[in-house]
Amino acid sequence: MNTISITETIELPPQHLHSGYREIIKQQIMDRFTDTCTKSNGYVFNVSDDFKIESNKLSNSTSNILFRVTFDAMVLKPEIDCIIECDINMIWIHGLFASLNKLKILIPKTALTDYTFDQSLQTFVHKKTNKIFEIEQKITVKLTSVRYVKNKYDCIAKLEKI
């Protein structure tokens, strides 16, 4: 996860222009951006309480005031070759599903070449060491494919190390 600066426009109606207007702007930033996912920012998990008003102007179409604000946010933007530590959520014959917060990752069977699927155990078993995967086990993966669709990322990965 990284911290990035995001600059966006927040709109306030005139009745909110009083001594507490900064709290209202802060709340709008939190409501609009926390737990969201965009192609440009990735998954936004935490928004800083601190922000800077870059500029303000009157809206051309309403009587509202438009504030251009910059704030910091903790984000996870998946990219090819990104190394991620995640938790296994599901084990099935075609691979593993893992996640980190809201990011979902598929590790397909074709990326598990050192493993065979054991039908009776319902997990993959290492061919040499007999180590198995378990639900909620932490694994480190390297993203091999990343796609942004319908406000979320679909990722495919391979095991990086165990």
Salt bridges, closest charged atoms under 4 A:
GLU8 OE1 - ARG32 NH2 3.81
GLU23 OE2 - LYS26 NZ 3.44
ASP87 OD1 - LYS138 NZ 2.93
ASP154 OD2 - ARG147 NH2 3.27
ASP154 OD1 - LYS152 NZ 2.74
